[in-house]
Amino acid sequence: MIKIIPVLILACIPAFLHGQKIEVSITPTINNIYYYRFVSGGPKHRSKVGIGTTIDYLFCNAKKLNFGFGFSYQHCPVEIIPNLNSGDLIRHTEKVNLLSVRLNSVYNFNRNLYLRLYPSIDFQVNDESDQTIDKQSGIGLSAALGKHIPINEALTLNIEPKFEVHNVISFHNESLHNKLTIVGINFGLVFGKRSQGI
């Protein structure tokens, strides 16, 4: 009986995915920290390269607008550069690792182009007491403009430049918190039968 369970699961996957798609993606990123308002003093921040990966579940239909949800993990290093006001701080790199749950909304244009908007609930999974970057657990906002490149009837490659700002609404009580800001190019493989939607 136990041996039959994996066979039943595999047999049910095509029916389960009817009208839905799963996207697995990887994103090289450039990361930095900003306050988005004037702040004097404190160290400077320099952009560094990071990486992210995402699994999205997409509810698709024949309409232009589709929805879904996903989970992502991002590794985001940022270089900290001291100045005259930084005291004993030395030049170093700090890392922000985020685990996120996100809600997808995708609007499809003609010629396989699409716009993706997704708020996210972010949790910083590394907690270093000496880190100068504020904890980035909070609500983030992201946008991407991409293109579907069909490979076959059941597989599509998505390429999308994206822009993300995390910690827009912080889960912590800082009155002035900095925000992890990410730009990158997302490469995603979408599994599921092609339709007018994503």
N, C-alpha and C positions, 0 to 999 in steps of 0.2 A: 504493500500500500504506500509506504513512504517513498519508494522509487517512482511511483506514478505522479507525485506532486510536482516535481520539476517539469515533467512532460506536459502536465496540464497548464502550468504557468506559461511555458513557451507557446502552447497552442492558443492561449487567451490573449497574448500580447498583440497580434494583429487586430483583433476585435476591439481591444482596449484603446489602441491608437487610432481607430477610425475617427477622423475628424480632429485628431489631436497630433501634436508633434513634440518630439524631444530634441532639444538643441544642446550640444556639448561644445563649449568654446574655450579658447585660450586667448589672453590679451597681454601683449607687451605694453608696459605703461611708463609714463614719466610722471613722477610724483613730487609735490611740494606742499608747503604749509603757508596759508595766508589768513590774515584777520579780516579782510574785506572792509577795513576802515583804517583810519590813520592811527598808528601806534608808534610812539617814540621810545627809543631804548630797546634793550633786549637783543639777543643774537639774531643774525640773519640766517636764512635758509636757502639752500641750493638744491635744485632738482636732481634726482637720481632715477635710475631705471629700475623698474620692478616688474612683477608678473601677476596675473590674475587668472582664475579659471572659474567657469560657471556651468551649471546645469539648469536649463529652463524647460518648463512644461508649458506648452502653448495650446490653448483652446482655439481651433481654427474653424472658420465657416466661409461661406461664399461672399461675405461682405468685406468692405475695406478695412474695418476696424476689428482687431482681435485682441484677446486678453490672455494672460497667463501669470505664472509665478515661477520663481527660481531661487536657487541657493548659490552663493559665490564665496570664494576665498581669495583674498588679495594680500600680497606681500609688498609693502610699500616703504622702501628706505628713503630717508631725507637727510641731507648733510647739514649739520649745525655749524655755523661759522661765528665765533665770538667777536665782539667788538670791545671798545673801551669801557662800556657799561656792563660787560658780562662777568666781571670779577675773575674768578679762577677757572672759569669754563674754558675747556680746550676744544679745538676743532675735532669733531667726531661725527659718526653716522648713527642715527636712531632709526629703528624699524617699527612700523605700524602694521600689524597683521589683523585683518578684518574678516570676520565671518558674517555674511549678510543674507537676509531674506528679502526678496524684492518682488514687487508687483509690476508686471509688464503690461503696457498698452502699446500696440503696434498699429500704425496707420499705413496702409499700402497705397503707393502711387502707381502710375503707369511705368512701364519698362523695368519692372522688378525692383523699383526703388521703394524704400520705406523709411518712416520715422518712428523711432522707439523712445518712449518716455517711461521711466520707472523710478518711483520712490523706493527707498530701501530702509530697512531696520538693521542697523549695524552694531556689531559687538566686537570690541577690541579684545583679542584673545591673548595678547602678550601684555603683561602688566609689570613694567619696570619702574621701581620707585624713584630712580634718579633721572627719569626721562623728562626732558624739558618740553616736549610736545604734549599738549593737552590730550587726555584720553578722548578717543574718537567715537566712543559708543554714543549712538544717537540716530537721528533721522537724516538720511542723505537724499540727494536728488541727482538724477542722471538723464542724459539725452544722447541719442546716437542717430546718425543718418547713414543708412546702409543700402546694400544691393544684394539681391538673391542671385546666385549663379547656379542654375540647375545642373546637376551631374547626371541624374537619371530620374525616373518617376518617383523613387522613394528616398532620394538623397539630394540635398541642396547645400551649397557652400554660401554662407553669409559673411560679407566683409563690411565692417562698419566702424568708422572713426567715432569715438565717443568722448564725452566730457562729464566728469563726475565731481560733485562737491559733497563731502561727508561732514557730519557734525553740524548740519544746518540748525537742527534743534538738538541740543545736547541733553544726555541723560544725567549729566553732572551739574553742579551748581555754580560753575564759573560764570562771572558776570561778563567776562570778555574771553571767549575761547577761540582758538585758532581752528582752521578747517582744512582737513586733508583734501587736496585738489588733484585730480588725476585726469590726464589725457592719454589716450591709447588707441590702438587699432585692434578691434575684436575680430577673430577668425572663428567662425562657428560652423559645425556640421549639424544639419537638421535632418533627423530621421522621421519619415512619415510621408504618405502619399501627397503629391503636389496638388494644390488647389489655387484659387484666386488669392486666398489669404496667405499669410506667411507659412 
